[in-house]
Amino acid sequence: MTRYAHADPAARRIIFWRHGRTEWNHAGRFQGQEDIDLDATGRDQAVRAAEVLATREPALIISSDLRRAADTAAALATVTNLPVSYDKRLRETDAGLWQGLSFAQIDEQFTQDNAAWRGGDPEVRAGGAENRLDVGARMLEAVQDAIGRVEPAQTLVVVSHGGAIRAALAALMGLPPERWGAVAGLSNCHWSEVHEVVGRTGALFSWQLTEHNVGLGSLPIEPIEG
């Protein structure tokens, strides 16, 4: 759990919240855009984390339409009485041939590409499908559309996936592609928060990371991508 300095209280805030655990997460399988449900642990994680995030008084909740994210978002909607807007652009990386494989199988069958992927190379295509630049671009587009509906000092919650959030943070903060690998991933049902840098305009460098991979201390740590 990492926390950083307080931001301007007038700044808009975005909380990126990764979905709760699934059986595939627990088994170490790459989900990608396969539509996998939360398991019992994941549902419990979502309920308990939602109680904490509700104290941030979100103004808007948007979510990937994949069930594991949508059901996580529903837990927050229940305690805040807010609706959830679903957006396909917030889905996890399309991992092509890697989807459904264990991380060990991916390493064995796609050794070179997997090494580049795990090393943070933003251009390598997961299973021959999307790369992190693709994911970052669509995530950034979706988040920018949503943040336009949020007033100063309000909070947007984005419920998505480990790899997608990692790419979104790098894109939103304007990191050069060769530095995207410096952004660590998120554990299940953990979140990261960025604050607007008030007075700056444009997408690049107008957001500052203030919390990263934050979660309840009792939440189990699972694989951070896929």
N, CA and C of each residue as an Amber inpcrd file, in Angstrom:
protein
   678
   0.8480000  -1.1820000   0.0000000   0.0000000   0.0000000   0.0000000
   0.8830000   1.2300000   0.0000000   0.6340000   2.1590000  -0.9330000
   1.4440000   3.3510000  -1.0350000   0.5560000   4.5740000  -1.0810000
   0.8620000   5.5820000  -0.2610000   0.1170000   6.8290000  -0.2590000
   1.0960000   7.9790000  -0.4570000   0.6310000   9.0100000  -1.1660000
   1.4790000  10.1510000  -1.4460000   0.8540000  11.4190000  -0.8760000
   1.5040000  12.5540000  -1.1210000   1.0900000  13.8200000  -0.5250000
  -0.3050000  14.2360000  -0.9650000  -0.9500000  15.0420000  -0.1330000
  -2.2850000  15.5210000  -0.4330000  -2.2530000  16.4630000  -1.6290000
  -3.2910000  16.4150000  -2.4520000  -3.4010000  17.2800000  -3.6200000
  -4.3170000  18.4430000  -3.2990000  -4.4220000  19.3780000  -4.2430000
  -5.2940000  20.5370000  -4.1220000  -6.7200000  20.0700000  -3.8590000
  -7.3800000  20.5820000  -2.8140000  -8.7390000  20.1220000  -2.4980000
  -9.7560000  20.4550000  -3.5870000  -9.4390000  21.4120000  -4.4800000
 -10.3470000  21.7510000  -5.5710000 -10.1870000  20.8200000  -6.7710000
  -9.1900000  19.9550000  -6.7300000  -8.9110000  19.0870000  -7.8620000
  -9.9630000  17.9890000  -8.0120000 -10.2520000  17.6420000  -9.2540000
 -11.0380000  16.4310000  -9.4960000 -10.1440000  15.2280000  -9.2260000
 -10.7750000  14.1380000  -8.8440000 -10.0300000  12.9280000  -8.5100000
 -10.5740000  11.7420000  -9.3060000  -9.6950000  10.8420000  -9.6520000
 -10.0930000   9.6000000 -10.3250000  -9.5330000   8.4350000  -9.5200000
 -10.4100000   7.5260000  -9.1200000  -9.9910000   6.2920000  -8.4600000
 -10.1490000   5.1550000  -9.4550000  -9.0520000   4.4820000  -9.7440000
  -9.0590000   3.2960000 -10.6050000  -9.0930000   2.0730000  -9.6910000
 -10.1670000   1.3090000  -9.7900000 -10.4000000   0.1900000  -8.8680000
 -10.4030000  -1.1180000  -9.6500000  -9.4890000  -2.0020000  -9.2940000
  -9.4610000  -3.3020000  -9.9490000 -10.5380000  -4.2130000  -9.3520000
 -11.1310000  -5.0560000 -10.1890000 -12.1700000  -5.9860000  -9.7520000
 -11.6640000  -6.9750000  -8.7070000 -12.6020000  -7.5960000  -8.0080000
 -12.2810000  -8.6220000  -7.0290000 -11.7720000  -9.9040000  -7.6790000
 -11.3940000 -10.8350000  -6.8440000 -10.7640000 -12.0670000  -7.3210000
 -11.7350000 -12.9520000  -8.0790000 -11.2140000 -13.6400000  -9.0730000
 -11.9490000 -14.6840000  -9.7800000 -11.2190000 -16.0090000  -9.5790000
 -11.8740000 -17.0990000  -9.9530000 -11.2200000 -18.3990000  -9.8510000
  -9.9950000 -18.4520000 -10.7670000 -10.0730000 -17.7940000 -11.9150000
  -8.9200000 -17.7760000 -12.8190000  -7.7670000 -16.9770000 -12.2230000
  -8.0640000 -15.8790000 -11.5310000  -7.0050000 -15.1740000 -10.8210000
  -6.3350000 -16.1100000  -9.8220000  -7.1570000 -16.8050000  -9.0520000
  -6.6420000 -17.6930000  -8.0030000  -5.8060000 -18.8220000  -8.5930000
  -6.1870000 -19.2820000  -9.7760000  -5.4790000 -20.3910000 -10.4240000
  -4.2910000 -19.9120000 -11.2510000  -4.1330000 -18.5970000 -11.4170000
  -3.0130000 -18.0810000 -12.1980000  -3.2070000 -18.2170000 -13.6850000
  -4.4240000 -17.9750000 -14.1620000  -4.7170000 -18.0450000 -15.5970000
  -4.9630000 -16.6420000 -16.1340000  -4.5000000 -16.3980000 -17.3580000
  -4.6460000 -15.0850000 -17.9910000  -6.0700000 -14.9700000 -18.5250000
  -6.8420000 -14.0190000 -17.9890000  -8.2410000 -13.8740000 -18.3810000
  -8.4200000 -13.0500000 -19.6440000  -7.6970000 -11.9410000 -19.7550000
  -7.9160000 -11.0550000 -20.8870000  -9.3680000 -10.6120000 -20.9320000
 -10.0010000 -10.7750000 -22.0810000 -11.3950000 -10.3590000 -22.2350000
 -12.3870000 -11.5150000 -22.0890000 -11.9150000 -12.6600000 -21.5930000
 -12.8560000 -13.7240000 -21.2450000 -13.7290000 -13.2280000 -20.0890000
 -15.0240000 -13.5580000 -20.1290000 -15.9720000 -12.9840000 -19.1780000
 -16.1340000 -13.9130000 -17.9760000 -15.2320000 -13.7790000 -17.0160000
 -15.1470000 -14.6740000 -15.8690000 -15.7940000 -14.0060000 -14.6490000
 -16.5830000 -14.7740000 -13.8990000 -17.2620000 -14.2480000 -12.7180000
 -16.3070000 -14.1060000 -11.5300000 -16.6750000 -13.2280000 -10.6020000
 -16.0200000 -13.1990000  -9.2990000 -16.2410000 -14.5210000  -8.5810000
 -15.2530000 -14.9550000  -7.8060000 -15.4920000 -16.0970000  -6.9300000
 -15.9880000 -15.5780000  -5.5680000 -16.2050000 -16.4700000  -4.6200000
 -16.7480000 -16.0560000  -3.3300000 -15.8400000 -15.0520000  -2.6330000
 -14.5330000 -15.2710000  -2.7210000 -13.5850000 -14.3250000  -2.1300000
 -13.6880000 -12.9710000  -2.8120000 -13.7970000 -12.9710000  -4.1350000
 -13.8940000 -11.7220000  -4.8830000 -15.1420000 -10.9310000  -4.5520000
 -16.2470000 -11.6340000  -4.3510000 -17.4870000 -10.9330000  -3.9830000
 -17.3610000 -10.3040000  -2.6000000 -16.7250000 -11.0230000  -1.6910000
 -16.5130000 -10.4750000  -0.3480000 -15.5600000  -9.2840000  -0.3940000
 -14.5070000  -9.3940000  -1.1870000 -13.5780000  -8.2780000  -1.3440000
 -14.3070000  -7.0300000  -1.8370000 -15.1640000  -7.2050000  -2.8410000
 -15.8610000  -6.0670000  -3.4330000 -16.7390000  -5.3680000  -2.3970000
 -17.4590000  -6.1370000  -1.5960000 -18.3420000  -5.5520000  -0.5860000
 -17.5340000  -4.7760000   0.4560000 -16.4420000  -5.3650000   0.9220000
 -15.6610000  -4.7130000   1.9730000 -14.9120000  -3.4860000   1.4540000
 -14.3610000  -3.5890000   0.2550000 -13.6630000  -2.4320000  -0.3120000
 -14.6350000  -1.3200000  -0.6640000 -15.8350000  -1.6710000  -1.1130000
 -16.8390000  -0.6570000  -1.4580000 -17.1820000   0.2100000  -0.2560000
 -17.2020000  -0.3830000   0.9320000 -17.5070000   0.3900000   2.1340000
 -16.4510000   1.4800000   2.3630000 -15.2000000   1.1750000   2.0310000
 -14.1260000   2.1670000   2.1670000 -14.2400000   3.2260000   1.0770000
 -14.4280000   2.7970000  -0.1590000 -14.4840000   3.7500000  -1.2710000
 -15.7000000   4.6540000  -1.1850000 -16.7670000   4.1800000  -0.5610000
 -17.9510000   5.0270000  -0.3980000 -17.6300000   6.2580000   0.4430000
 -16.6530000   6.1570000   1.3310000 -16.2840000   7.3110000   2.1560000
 -15.5950000   8.3930000   1.3360000 -15.1500000   8.0600000   0.1190000
 -14.5670000   9.0670000  -0.7810000 -15.6500000   9.8780000  -1.4960000
 -16.9010000   9.5260000  -1.2660000 -18.0610000  10.2290000  -1.8200000
 -17.9640000  10.3990000  -3.3520000 -17.8930000   9.2830000  -4.0820000
 -17.8130000   9.3880000  -5.5380000 -19.0500000  10.0540000  -6.1260000
 -18.8250000  10.7780000  -7.2170000 -19.9210000  11.4360000  -7.9270000
 -20.3720000  10.6290000  -9.1360000 -19.4910000   9.7750000  -9.6490000
 -19.7790000   9.0270000 -10.8730000 -19.0140000   7.7140000 -10.8300000
 -19.6730000   6.6330000 -11.2470000 -19.0360000   5.3150000 -11.3430000
 -19.1480000   4.8360000 -12.7810000 -18.0100000   4.4920000 -13.3880000
 -18.0170000   3.8540000 -14.7030000 -17.2880000   2.5260000 -14.5810000
 -17.6500000   1.5820000 -15.4400000 -17.1010000   0.2330000 -15.2910000
 -16.9760000  -0.4650000 -16.6290000 -15.9810000  -1.3180000 -16.7130000
 -15.9350000  -2.3280000 -17.7650000 -17.2270000  -3.1390000 -17.7210000
 -17.6640000  -3.6000000 -18.8940000 -18.8940000  -4.3940000 -18.9360000
 -18.6490000  -5.8730000 -18.6570000 -17.3970000  -6.2950000 -18.5050000
 -17.1330000  -7.6900000 -18.1510000 -17.6270000  -7.9490000 -16.7350000
 -18.1900000  -9.1490000 -16.4980000 -18.9330000  -9.3980000 -15.2590000
 -18.1130000  -9.1780000 -13.9960000 -16.8440000  -9.5460000 -14.0140000
 -16.0420000  -9.4130000 -12.8000000 -15.8940000  -7.9490000 -12.3900000
 -15.8190000  -7.0520000 -13.3600000 -15.7600000  -5.6200000 -13.0480000
 -17.1450000  -5.0720000 -12.7400000 -18.1270000  -5.4520000 -13.5540000
 -19.4920000  -4.9420000 -13.3510000 -20.0310000  -5.3220000 -11.9780000
 -19.7640000  -6.5510000 -11.5390000 -20.2540000  -6.9820000 -10.2270000
 -19.4950000  -6.2990000  -9.0890000 -18.2250000  -5.9900000  -9.3070000
 -17.4720000  -5.2120000  -8.3260000 -18.0480000  -3.8040000  -8.2270000
 -18.3240000  -3.1920000  -9.3730000 -18.9190000  -1.8520000  -9.3900000
 -20.2790000  -1.8450000  -8.7080000 -21.0360000  -2.9270000  -8.8700000
 -22.3710000  -3.0070000  -8.2720000 -22.3120000  -2.9130000  -6.7500000
 -21.2310000  -3.4310000  -6.1650000 -21.0930000  -3.3520000  -4.7050000
 -20.9810000  -1.9040000  -4.2500000 -20.2630000  -1.0910000  -5.0270000
 -20.1510000   0.3260000  -4.6770000 -21.4540000   1.0590000  -4.9750000
 -22.1100000   0.6970000  -6.0570000 -23.3960000   1.3150000  -6.3860000
 -24.4120000   1.0880000  -5.2710000 -24.3620000  -0.0820000  -4.6700000
 -25.3160000  -0.4240000  -3.6040000 -25.1660000   0.4900000  -2.3980000
 -23.9380000   0.8040000  -2.0170000 -23.7310000   1.6010000  -0.8080000
 -23.7410000   3.1040000  -1.0730000 -23.6570000   3.5100000  -2.3520000
 -23.6650000   4.9430000  -2.6700000 -24.9590000   5.3960000  -3.3340000
 -25.7940000   4.4290000  -3.7390000 -27.0300000   4.7400000  -4.4750000
 -26.7580000   5.4710000  -5.7900000 -25.5920000   5.1940000  -6.3790000
 -25.2540000   5.7580000  -7.6800000 -25.4630000   4.7110000  -8.7630000
 -25.8710000   5.1300000  -9.9660000 -25.9190000   4.1890000 -11.0840000
 -24.5070000   3.9160000 -11.5920000 -24.3620000   2.8650000 -12.3660000
 -23.0800000   2.5280000 -12.9920000 -23.2400000   2.6470000 -14.5000000
 -22.2950000   3.3420000 -15.1360000 -22.2530000   3.4140000 -16.5970000
 -21.2100000   2.4160000 -17.0870000 -21.5850000   1.5850000 -18.0560000
 -20.6900000   0.5370000 -18.5530000 -20.0740000   0.9550000 -19.8820000
 -18.7970000   0.6460000 -20.0400000 -18.0650000   1.0750000 -21.2320000
 -17.1130000  -0.0410000 -21.6500000 -17.2650000  -0.5390000 -22.8670000
 -16.4050000  -1.6140000 -23.3710000 -14.9440000  -1.1890000 -23.4700000
 -14.7040000   0.1080000 -23.5580000 -13.3230000   0.5860000 -23.6600000
 -12.5390000   0.3640000 -22.3720000 -13.2330000   0.0330000 -21.2890000
 -12.5830000  -0.2140000 -20.0030000 -12.2760000  -1.6920000 -19.7780000
 -12.4640000  -2.5100000 -20.8060000 -12.1550000  -3.9350000 -20.6750000
 -10.6600000  -4.1810000 -20.5160000 -10.3480000  -5.3850000 -20.0270000
  -8.9610000  -5.8210000 -19.9300000  -8.3650000  -5.9710000 -21.3280000
  -7.0620000  -6.0910000 -21.3800000  -6.3360000  -6.3280000 -22.6180000
  -6.8970000  -7.5440000 -23.3490000  -7.1320000  -7.4010000 -24.6420000
  -7.4350000  -8.5620000 -25.4770000  -6.1300000  -9.3250000 -25.6480000
  -6.0430000 -10.4900000 -25.0230000  -4.7890000 -11.2380000 -24.9830000
  -4.7370000 -12.3940000 -25.9740000  -5.6520000 -12.4310000 -26.9160000
  -5.5790000 -13.3870000 -28.0040000  -5.3320000 -14.8190000 -27.5650000
  -4.2500000 -15.3930000 -28.0600000  -3.9390000 -16.8010000 -27.8080000
  -3.5710000 -17.0830000 -26.3570000  -3.2910000 -16.0480000 -25.5750000
  -2.9110000 -16.2560000 -24.1870000  -4.1140000 -16.4610000 -23.2760000
  -5.2850000 -16.0690000 -23.7030000  -6.4510000 -16.1050000 -22.8290000
  -6.7990000 -17.5450000 -22.4450000  -6.9370000 -17.7580000 -21.1490000
  -7.2540000 -19.0820000 -20.6330000  -6.0440000 -19.9080000 -20.2680000
  -4.8560000 -19.4940000 -20.7220000  -3.6370000 -20.2250000 -20.3780000
  -3.1320000 -19.7870000 -19.0100000  -2.4200000 -20.6920000 -18.3510000
  -1.7570000 -20.3100000 -17.1070000  -0.5320000 -19.4740000 -17.4560000
  -0.0470000 -18.7130000 -16.4790000   1.1450000 -17.9130000 -16.7250000
   2.3380000 -18.8060000 -17.0450000   2.3860000 -19.9860000 -16.4480000
   3.4740000 -20.9260000 -16.7400000   3.3860000 -21.4150000 -18.1790000
   2.1760000 -21.6960000 -18.6770000   1.9960000 -22.1330000 -20.0600000
   2.3830000 -21.0310000 -21.0430000   2.0120000 -19.8020000 -20.7210000
   2.3730000 -18.6780000 -21.5890000   3.8870000 -18.5480000 -21.6730000
   4.5450000 -18.6740000 -20.5300000   6.0030000 -18.5590000 -20.5110000
   6.6640000 -19.6620000 -21.3210000   6.0730000 -20.8500000 -21.2740000
   6.6450000 -21.9820000 -22.0110000   6.4030000 -21.8640000 -23.5090000
   5.1960000 -21.4410000 -23.8980000   4.8210000 -21.4450000 -25.3100000
   5.1750000 -20.1520000 -26.0460000   5.2880000 -19.0590000 -25.3060000
   5.5340000 -17.7430000 -25.9190000   6.6470000 -17.0310000 -25.1490000
   7.7660000 -17.7180000 -25.0200000   8.8230000 -17.2740000 -24.1050000
   9.2840000 -15.8480000 -24.3810000   9.6010000 -15.5410000 -25.6240000
  10.1640000 -14.2320000 -25.9430000   9.1510000 -13.1080000 -25.7360000
   7.9470000 -13.2910000 -26.2740000   6.9210000 -12.2580000 -26.1160000
   6.5350000 -12.0840000 -24.6520000   6.4590000 -13.1960000 -23.9190000
   6.0710000 -13.1010000 -22.5150000   7.1280000 -12.3690000 -21.6950000
   8.3990000 -12.6200000 -22.0130000   9.4660000 -11.9180000 -21.2980000
   9.3790000 -10.4180000 -21.5490000   9.0790000 -10.0470000 -22.8000000
   8.9370000  -8.6240000 -23.1210000   7.7190000  -8.0230000 -22.4270000
   6.6160000  -8.7860000 -22.4100000   5.3950000  -8.3210000 -21.7530000
   5.6360000  -8.1020000 -20.2530000   6.2110000  -9.0930000 -19.6250000
   6.4660000  -8.9860000 -18.1860000   7.4870000  -7.8990000 -17.8820000
   8.3550000  -7.6040000 -18.8360000   9.3350000  -6.5400000 -18.6530000
   8.7700000  -5.1510000 -18.8690000   7.4970000  -5.0710000 -19.2820000
   6.8400000  -3.7740000 -19.4380000   6.9010000  -3.1850000 -20.8190000
   7.3400000  -3.9590000 -21.8200000   7.3920000  -3.4530000 -23.1960000
   5.9800000  -3.0720000 -23.6460000   5.7160000  -1.7850000 -23.9380000
   4.3480000  -1.3740000 -24.2740000   3.9160000  -1.7530000 -25.6800000
   4.8440000  -2.2170000 -26.5060000   4.5190000  -2.5030000 -27.9050000
   4.2790000  -3.9820000 -28.1870000   4.6920000  -4.8730000 -27.2680000
   4.4910000  -6.2930000 -27.5090000   3.0010000  -6.6180000 -27.4160000
   2.5150000  -7.4730000 -28.3120000   1.0920000  -7.7950000 -28.3800000
   0.8160000  -9.0770000 -27.5990000  -0.0090000  -8.9750000 -26.5880000
  -0.3490000 -10.1250000 -25.7560000  -1.0900000 -11.1610000 -26.5870000
  -0.4990000 -12.3280000 -26.7440000  -1.1420000 -13.3900000 -27.5160000
  -1.4380000 -12.9970000 -28.9480000  -0.7040000 -12.0210000 -29.4740000
  -0.9040000 -11.5670000 -30.8490000  -2.0180000 -10.5540000 -31.0150000
  -2.6240000 -10.1100000 -29.9230000  -3.7690000  -9.1850000 -30.0140000
  -3.3340000  -7.7720000 -29.6090000  -3.8450000  -7.2600000 -28.4820000
  -3.5560000  -5.8730000 -28.1130000  -2.2070000  -5.7150000 -27.4150000
  -1.6310000  -4.5230000 -27.5750000  -0.4970000  -4.1540000 -26.7440000
  -0.9260000  -3.0780000 -25.7590000  -0.0300000  -2.6920000 -24.8650000
  -0.4120000  -1.7390000 -23.8200000  -0.7230000  -0.3560000 -24.3850000
  -0.0970000   0.0000000 -25.5100000  -0.4060000   1.2890000 -26.1240000
  -1.8510000   1.3120000 -26.6200000  -2.3010000   0.2100000 -27.2100000
  -3.6990000   0.1040000 -27.6440000  -4.6370000   0.2710000 -26.4550000
  -4.3280000  -0.4550000 -25.3940000  -5.1930000  -0.4330000 -24.2000000
  -5.1890000   0.9500000 -23.5690000  -4.0040000   1.5500000 -23.4540000
  -3.9070000   2.8720000 -22.8660000  -4.6960000   3.9120000 -23.6310000
  -4.6910000   3.8030000 -24.9640000  -5.4030000   4.7800000 -25.7880000
  -6.9080000   4.6940000 -25.5790000  -7.4540000   3.4680000 -25.5440000
  -8.9150000   3.3560000 -25.3790000  -9.3400000   3.6770000 -23.9560000
  -8.5160000   3.2910000 -22.9860000  -8.8130000   3.6380000 -21.5950000
  -8.7970000   5.1520000 -21.4020000  -7.7950000   5.8140000 -21.9580000
  -7.6870000   7.2640000 -21.8280000  -8.8890000   7.9560000 -22.4430000
  -9.3170000   7.4740000 -23.5940000 -10.4830000   8.0560000 -24.2560000
 -11.7310000   7.9260000 -23.3870000 -11.9350000   6.7570000 -22.8140000
 -13.1150000   6.5330000 -21.9720000 -13.0760000   7.3970000 -20.7150000
 -11.9080000   7.4880000 -20.0910000 -11.7840000   8.2620000 -18.8560000
 -11.9630000   9.7490000 -19.1340000 -11.4060000  10.2360000 -20.2270000
 -11.5630000  11.6520000 -20.5560000 -13.0220000  11.9920000 -20.8480000
 -13.7290000  11.0840000 -21.4990000 -15.1600000  11.3130000 -21.7220000
 -15.9020000  11.4220000 -20.3970000 -15.5600000  10.5430000 -19.4420000
 -16.2670000  10.5220000 -18.1590000 -15.8950000  11.6970000 -17.2690000
 -14.6150000  12.0780000 -17.2520000 -14.1930000  13.1430000 -16.3390000
 -14.8070000  14.4780000 -16.7440000 -15.2220000  14.5970000 -17.9840000
 -15.9170000  15.8040000 -18.4120000 -17.2670000  15.9810000 -17.7420000
 -17.7770000  14.9170000 -17.1250000 -19.0620000  14.9650000 -16.4130000
 -18.8860000  15.1630000 -14.9160000 -17.6530000  15.3760000 -14.4730000
 -17.3420000  15.4950000 -13.0570000 -16.9370000  16.9320000 -12.7420000
 -17.5020000  17.4810000 -11.6840000 -17.2360000  18.8610000 -11.2860000
 -15.9550000  18.9550000 -10.4540000 -15.3990000  20.1860000 -10.3060000
 -14.2330000  20.3600000  -9.4340000 -14.4820000  19.7960000  -8.0370000
 -13.4530000  19.1670000  -7.4880000 -13.4620000  18.5550000  -6.1560000
 -14.2740000  17.2670000  -6.0830000 -14.8420000  16.8250000  -7.1990000
 -15.5900000  15.5670000  -7.2110000 -14.6940000  14.3990000  -7.6250000
 -15.2120000  13.1950000  -7.3960000 -14.4400000  11.9760000  -7.6310000
 -15.1420000  11.0590000  -8.6160000 -14.3840000  10.5990000  -9.5870000
 -14.8140000   9.5860000 -10.5480000 -14.1990000   8.2550000 -10.1380000
 -14.9990000   7.1970000 -10.1000000 -14.4810000   5.8490000  -9.8570000
 -14.5650000   5.0580000 -11.1520000 -13.4210000   4.5030000 -11.5570000
 -13.3140000   3.6970000 -12.7710000 -13.0350000   2.2630000 -12.3460000
 -13.9600000   1.3600000 -12.6160000 -13.7950000  -0.0410000 -12.2230000
 -13.3400000  -0.8240000 -13.4460000 -12.1580000  -1.3980000 -13.3510000
 -11.5810000  -2.0230000 -14.5420000 -10.7060000  -3.2060000 -14.1340000
  -9.6050000  -3.3980000 -14.8180000  -8.7970000  -4.6090000 -14.7250000
  -7.3320000  -4.2470000 -14.5230000  -6.5480000  -5.2060000 -14.0310000
  -5.1670000  -4.9170000 -13.6630000  -4.3210000  -4.3360000 -14.7750000
  -4.2660000  -5.0210000 -15.9120000  -3.4510000  -4.5320000 -17.0190000
  -3.9940000  -3.2600000 -17.6220000  -5.3280000  -3.1610000 -17.7180000
  -5.9540000  -1.9750000 -18.3020000  -5.7100000  -0.7520000 -17.4330000
  -5.8000000  -0.9010000 -16.1230000  -5.5530000   0.2290000 -15.2270000
  -4.0930000   0.6650000 -15.2980000  -3.2100000  -0.2860000 -15.3450000
  -1.7810000   0.0360000 -15.4450000  -1.5120000   0.8840000 -16.6890000
  -2.0890000   0.5020000 -17.8200000  -1.9120000   1.2720000 -19.0550000
  -2.5880000   2.6240000 -18.9640000  -3.7570000   2.6760000 -18.3310000
  -4.4830000   3.9410000 -18.1960000  -3.6890000   4.9510000 -17.3840000
  -3.1080000   4.5030000 -16.2870000  -2.3330000   5.4170000 -15.4520000
  -1.1510000   5.9930000 -16.2210000  -0.4350000   5.1390000 -16.9480000
   0.7180000   5.6110000 -17.7170000   0.2960000   6.6070000 -18.7870000
  -0.8070000   6.3020000 -19.4810000  -1.2840000   7.1930000 -20.5380000
  -1.7950000   8.5060000 -19.9710000  -2.5540000   8.4320000 -18.8790000
  -3.1560000   9.6280000 -18.2950000  -2.0910000  10.5910000 -17.7760000
  -1.0220000  10.0490000 -17.2160000   0.0300000  10.9000000 -16.6800000
   1.0470000  11.3210000 -17.7270000   0.8550000  10.8590000 -18.9630000
   1.7250000  11.2840000 -20.0440000   3.1240000  10.7050000 -19.9990000
   3.2750000   9.5120000 -19.4130000   4.5980000   8.8870000 -19.3820000
   5.0240000   8.4920000 -20.7870000   6.2920000   8.6740000 -21.1460000
   6.7600000   8.1860000 -22.4410000   6.6510000   6.6670000 -22.4810000
   6.3510000   6.0900000 -23.6460000   6.1280000   4.6420000 -23.7270000
   7.2330000   3.7930000 -23.1220000   8.4860000   4.2310000 -23.2640000
   9.5850000   3.4290000 -22.7350000   9.6120000   3.4000000 -21.2090000
   8.7830000   4.2350000 -20.5610000   8.7340000   4.2610000 -19.1000000
   7.4700000   3.6000000 -18.5430000   6.5970000   3.0860000 -19.4080000
   5.3390000   2.5120000 -18.9250000   5.5680000   1.3390000 -17.9880000
   6.6400000   0.6150000 -18.1970000   6.9220000  -0.5290000 -17.3410000
   7.2390000  -0.1470000 -15.9050000   7.4640000   1.1470000 -15.6420000
   7.7530000   1.5970000 -14.2840000   6.5150000   1.6280000 -13.4030000
   5.3270000   1.5430000 -14.0140000   4.0810000   1.5590000 -13.2450000
   3.7600000   0.1290000 -12.8180000   3.7750000  -0.1200000 -11.5290000
   3.4670000  -1.4580000 -11.0170000   1.9800000  -1.7480000 -11.1520000
   1.6330000  -3.0220000 -11.1630000   0.2450000  -3.4260000 -11.2910000
  -0.5100000  -3.3420000  -9.9690000  -1.7950000  -3.6820000 -10.0330000
  -2.6700000  -3.6660000  -8.8590000  -3.1090000  -5.0740000  -8.5010000
  -3.2410000  -5.3290000  -7.2240000  -3.7990000  -6.5860000  -6.7460000
  -5.3270000  -6.5360000  -6.8320000  -5.9570000  -7.6940000  -6.7150000
  -7.4190000  -7.7530000  -6.7870000  -8.0730000  -6.8370000  -5.7650000
  -9.0310000  -6.0550000  -6.2350000  -9.8550000  -5.1600000  -5.4160000
  -9.0500000  -4.0410000  -4.7510000  -7.8430000  -3.7820000  -5.2370000
  -7.0610000  -2.6310000  -4.8050000  -7.3130000  -1.4740000  -5.7730000
  -6.9020000  -0.3070000  -5.3650000  -7.1670000   0.8670000  -6.2030000
  -5.9860000   1.8220000  -6.2010000  -5.9890000   2.7040000  -7.2150000
  -5.0340000   3.7980000  -7.3220000  -5.8150000   5.0790000  -7.5480000
  -5.2560000   6.1900000  -7.0940000  -5.9560000   7.4670000  -7.2200000
  -5.0420000   8.5030000  -7.8510000  -5.5980000   9.2760000  -8.7760000
  -4.8880000  10.4130000  -9.3500000  -5.6950000  11.6720000  -9.0680000
  -4.9970000  12.7760000  -8.8740000  -5.6230000  14.0750000  -8.6550000
  -5.2500000  14.9940000  -9.8040000  -6.1800000  15.8100000 -10.1840000
  -5.9410000  16.8150000 -11.2080000  -4.9560000  17.8630000 -10.6890000
  -4.0260000  18.2540000 -11.5520000  -3.1300000  19.3680000 -11.2310000
  -3.8250000  20.6370000 -11.6910000  -4.4230000  21.3490000 -10.7600000
  -5.2610000  22.5020000 -11.0790000  -4.4230000  23.5970000 -11.7280000
  -4.9550000  24.1530000 -12.8270000  -4.2640000  25.2270000 -13.5340000
  -3.5530000  24.7640000 -14.7740000  -3.3460000  23.4550000 -14.9050000
  -2.7510000  22.9250000 -16.1320000  -3.8560000  22.4900000 -17.0770000
  -3.5820000  22.5540000 -18.3640000  -4.5500000  22.1480000 -19.3640000
  -3.9530000  21.0590000 -20.2370000  -4.8300000  20.3190000 -20.9110000
  -4.3690000  19.2450000 -21.7780000  -4.2570000  17.9430000 -21.0220000
  -4.1520000  16.8380000 -21.7760000  -4.1250000  15.5190000 -21.1550000
  -2.7940000  15.2330000 -20.4700000  -1.6820000  15.7160000 -21.0720000
  -0.3750000  15.3270000 -20.5730000   0.0040000  16.1180000 -19.3280000
   0.4730000  15.4020000 -18.3330000   1.0360000  15.9750000 -17.1170000
   0.0230000  16.7900000 -16.3060000  -1.2710000  16.6040000 -16.5430000
  -2.2660000  17.3370000 -15.7610000  -2.8590000  16.4760000 -14.6590000
  -2.3130000  15.2610000 -14.4750000  -2.7720000  14.3640000 -13.4130000
  -1.5690000  13.8350000 -12.6480000  -1.7350000  13.7360000 -11.3430000
  -0.6580000  13.2960000 -10.4670000  -1.1180000  12.0890000  -9.6520000
  -0.2810000  11.0640000  -9.6080000  -0.5900000   9.8670000  -8.8310000
  -0.4230000  10.1710000  -7.3530000  -1.4890000   9.9600000  -6.5780000
  -1.4450000  10.2450000  -5.1420000  -1.5740000   8.9980000  -4.2760000
  -2.1450000   7.9190000  -4.8140000  -2.1920000   6.6280000  -4.1250000
  -2.0230000   5.5410000  -5.1790000  -1.3520000   4.4600000  -4.8070000
  -1.1840000   3.3690000  -5.7680000  -1.2440000   2.0230000  -5.0720000
  -2.0570000   1.1240000  -5.6380000  -2.2220000  -0.2400000  -5.1410000
  -2.6210000  -0.2560000  -3.6630000  -3.6410000   0.5310000  -3.3530000
  -4.1560000   0.6390000  -1.9930000  -5.3130000  -0.3440000  -1.8150000
  -5.3700000  -0.9940000  -0.6650000  -6.4720000  -1.9090000  -0.3950000
  -6.5520000  -2.2150000   1.0880000  -7.5850000  -2.9360000   1.4560000
  -7.6950000  -3.3710000   2.8470000  -6.5480000  -4.3200000   3.1800000
  -6.0160000  -4.1960000   4.3730000  -4.8720000  -5.0110000   4.7430000
  -5.1450000  -6.4970000   4.7220000  -6.4320000  -6.8790000   4.8710000
  -6.7740000  -8.2970000   4.9180000  -7.0550000  -8.8970000   3.5410000
  -7.0200000  -8.0580000   2.4760000  -7.2860000  -8.6020000   1.1520000
  -6.0900000  -9.4120000   0.6800000  -6.2990000 -10.6340000   0.1920000
  -5.1670000 -11.4490000  -0.2620000  -4.5460000 -10.8660000  -1.5130000
  -3.2370000 -11.0270000  -1.6330000  -2.4980000 -10.5650000  -2.8040000
  -2.4740000 -11.6890000  -3.8300000  -2.9200000 -11.3730000  -5.0350000
  -2.9880000 -12.3580000  -6.1150000  -2.1920000 -11.8300000  -7.3080000
  -2.0590000 -12.6190000  -8.4020000  -1.3560000 -12.1270000  -9.5890000
  -1.9190000 -10.7830000 -10.0300000  -1.0520000  -9.8780000 -10.4950000
  -1.4570000  -8.5030000 -10.7070000  -1.7890000  -8.1550000 -12.1570000
  -1.7660000  -9.1200000 -13.0650000  -2.2120000  -8.8340000 -14.4280000
  -3.0820000  -9.9650000 -14.9270000  -3.7570000  -9.6970000 -16.0340000
  -4.5520000 -10.7230000 -16.6810000  -5.9320000 -10.8860000 -16.1400000
